[in-house]
Amino acid sequence: MDDISSRAGISKPVLYTEFPDKLDLYVAVLQQYLDRMVAGVRRGVAVDAGYGERVRRAVMAYFDFVDEDEGGHVLVFETPVPSEPVIAWRVSCAMRECTTLVSDQLRGAGVDPARAGMCASGLVGASHLAARDWLDAGRPISKSDAAETVVALCWSFSVGADINSDSTTGASRRRRPLCAISIYLEGHPCSRSPARRPSGARSVSPGSRSAAS
């Protein structure tokens, strides 16, 4: 508190009139960062675009949050006092609000309410974990590419539609049901199909090959 009052240019008695103890001060600073994070997601889903683009913007909000102020995301996601009830409650409320914002977009895209809530929770969790990992790894790829990776893994799996559709009605062109990872890897060299076998050729499993020998 001595350092804080000194840097703020006020006396300790004045500081204590606003924040009776260190926890009150910590909570006030934490809430500012939580409000900033939620506001970023809210701006993302408020854009005049299709549901897919809104979800993409919401995911990008997490990457912006950890990229623009490293101290903020550490305070929110790596709090040194996670067992303090008021801290856990405030973080939980913020994450729940973000989940609700994303869930609304998934429901608008045609996902049933129960599944939309679960998918939104997974997307929000994946977004903040992936964003932290991206930052800790030294930003190995561009921020937009990192966000796209999370979107590709989550959106296509939960909605089964082309995220690049500009539809705002939920009537997006449906894709064939694929694993989300395979959707993301479409066009990547490692995802190319092996050479097609001649018509009528039998495939031989490792087990049958050993039996035949």
C-alpha positions in Angstrom: 0.0 0.0 0.0 3.0 2.3 0.6 4.1 1.9 -3.0 0.6 2.4 -4.4 0.0 5.5 -2.4 3.4 6.9 -3.4 2.8 6.2 -7.1 -0.7 7.6 -6.9 0.5 10.7 -5.2 -1.8 10.4 -2.2 -1.3 9.6 1.4 -2.0 6.2 2.8 -4.9 7.4 5.0 -6.6 8.8 1.9 -6.0 5.5 0.1 -7.5 3.5 3.0 -10.6 5.7 2.9 -11.3 4.3 -0.6 -10.0 0.8 -0.1 -10.1 -0.4 3.5 -7.7 -3.3 2.7 -5.6 -4.9 0.0 -8.4 -7.2 -1.1 -10.7 -4.3 -1.8 -8.1 -2.7 -3.9 -7.4 -5.9 -5.7 -11.1 -6.5 -6.5 -11.4 -3.0 -7.9 -8.5 -3.4 -10.3 -9.7 -6.9 -11.2 -13.2 -5.7 -12.0 -11.8 -3.1 -14.4 -10.1 -5.8 -16.4 -13.1 -8.1 -16.3 -15.3 -5.3 -17.6 -12.8 -4.6 -20.4 -12.8 -8.3 -21.4 -16.6 -8.6 -21.4 -17.0 -5.3 -23.3 -14.6 -6.6 -26.0 -16.8 -9.7 -26.5 -20.0 -7.6 -26.5 -18.6 -5.3 -29.2 -17.6 -8.4 -31.2 -21.1 -9.9 -31.2 -22.7 -6.5 -31.9 -21.3 -6.0 -35.4 -23.6 -5.9 -38.3 -22.6 -9.2 -39.8 -23.4 -12.9 -39.9 -23.4 -15.1 -36.9 -20.1 -16.6 -37.8 -18.4 -13.3 -38.1 -19.8 -12.2 -34.7 -18.4 -15.3 -33.1 -15.1 -14.7 -34.8 -15.0 -11.2 -33.4 -15.8 -12.6 -29.9 -12.9 -15.0 -30.1 -10.6 -12.2 -31.3 -11.6 -10.2 -28.3 -9.8 -12.7 -26.1 -6.7 -12.5 -28.1 -6.8 -8.7 -28.1 -7.3 -8.8 -24.3 -4.2 -10.9 -23.6 -2.2 -9.2 -26.4 -2.8 -5.5 -25.4 -2.2 -5.8 -21.7 -0.3 -8.9 -20.4 -0.8 -7.8 -16.8 -4.5 -7.8 -17.2 -4.9 -11.3 -18.4 -2.6 -12.6 -15.6 -4.7 -10.8 -13.0 -7.9 -12.3 -14.4 -6.8 -15.9 -15.3 -3.9 -16.5 -13.0 -5.0 -14.7 -9.9 -2.8 -15.4 -6.8 -5.9 -15.6 -4.7 -8.2 -17.9 -6.6 -9.7 -19.4 -3.4 -11.0 -16.0 -2.3 -14.8 -16.3 -2.8 -15.3 -12.7 -4.0 -12.5 -13.1 -6.6 -13.9 -16.5 -7.9 -17.4 -15.1 -8.0 -16.5 -12.0 -10.1 -14.4 -14.0 -12.6 -17.2 -16.6 -12.9 -19.8 -13.9 -13.5 -17.7 -12.3 -16.3 -17.0 -15.7 -18.0 -20.7 -16.5 -17.7 -21.7 -13.2 -19.3 -19.3 -13.9 -22.2 -20.7 -17.4 -22.6 -24.2 -16.0 -22.7 -23.2 -13.5 -25.4 -21.7 -16.2 -27.6 -24.6 -18.6 -26.8 -27.1 -16.1 -28.2 -25.2 -16.1 -31.5 -25.1 -19.9 -31.7 -28.9 -20.1 -31.1 -29.4 -17.5 -33.8 -27.4 -19.7 -36.1 -29.7 -22.6 -35.5 -28.2 -24.5 -32.6 -30.7 -25.7 -30.0 -30.6 -23.8 -26.7 -29.1 -26.6 -24.6 -26.4 -27.4 -27.0 -25.7 -23.7 -27.7 -25.0 -23.1 -24.0 -22.5 -26.0 -23.8 -20.8 -25.1 -27.1 -20.6 -21.5 -26.0 -19.0 -22.5 -22.7 -16.4 -24.6 -24.6 -15.7 -21.8 -27.1 -15.2 -19.2 -24.4 -12.9 -21.6 -22.5 -11.0 -22.6 -25.6 -10.6 -18.9 -26.5 -9.0 -17.7 -23.3 -6.8 -20.8 -23.0 -5.6 -20.6 -26.6 -5.0 -16.9 -26.3 -2.8 -17.4 -23.2 -0.9 -20.3 -24.9 -0.4 -18.2 -28.0 1.0 -15.3 -25.9 3.2 -17.6 -23.7 4.6 -19.3 -26.9 5.8 -15.9 -28.1 3.1 -15.2 -30.7 4.3 -17.9 -33.1 1.6 -17.1 -35.6 -0.3 -13.9 -36.3 -3.1 -13.0 -33.9 -5.8 -13.3 -36.6 -4.5 -16.8 -37.6 -4.5 -17.9 -34.0 -8.1 -16.7 -33.5 -9.2 -18.4 -36.8 -7.8 -21.7 -35.5 -10.0 -21.5 -32.4 -13.0 -20.5 -34.5 -12.5 -23.3 -37.0 -12.2 -25.9 -34.2 -15.4 -24.7 -32.5 -17.8 -23.1 -34.9 -18.0 -25.7 -37.6 -18.3 -28.4 -34.9 -21.2 -26.7 -33.1 -23.1 -25.3 -36.0 -22.0 -27.5 -38.9 -22.2 -24.5 -41.3 -19.8 -22.5 -43.3 -18.6 -19.7 -41.1 -17.9 -17.5 -44.1 -21.6 -17.3 -44.9 -22.9 -13.8 -44.6 -26.3 -15.0 -43.5 -27.8 -13.3 -40.4 -30.8 -15.5 -40.3 -29.3 -18.8 -39.3 -30.0 -20.3 -42.7 -26.3 -20.8 -43.6 -25.3 -23.3 -46.2 -24.9 -26.5 -44.4 -21.6 -28.4 -44.7 -21.3 -32.1 -44.7 -20.9 -33.4 -41.1 -17.1 -33.4 -40.5 -14.8 -33.4 -37.6 -14.1 -29.7 -36.9 -10.4 -30.4 -37.2 -10.8 -31.8 -40.7 -12.7 -28.7 -41.7 -9.8 -26.6 -40.5 -7.3 -28.7 -42.3 -9.1 -28.7 -45.6 -6.6 -27.7 -48.3 -3.6 -28.3 -46.0 -1.0 -30.6 -47.5 -1.1 -33.0 -44.7 -4.8 -33.5 -45.1 -4.7 -34.6 -48.7 -6.2 -38.0 -49.4 -3.8 -40.9 -50.2 -3.7 -42.1 -53.8 -7.0 -43.8 -54.7 -6.8 -47.5 -55.0 -7.9 -49.2 -58.2 -11.6 -50.0 -58.4 -12.3 -53.3 -56.7 -9.0 -53.5 -54.9 -9.2 -54.9 -51.4 -7.7 -53.1 -48.4 -5.5 -55.2 -46.2 -5.3 -54.4 -42.5 -2.0 -54.9 -40.6 -3.6 -57.8 -38.7 -4.8 -59.7 -41.8 -1.4 -59.1 -43.5 0.4 -60.8 -40.5 -2.1 -63.6 -40.5 -1.5 -64.2 -44.2 2.3 -64.4 -43.7 
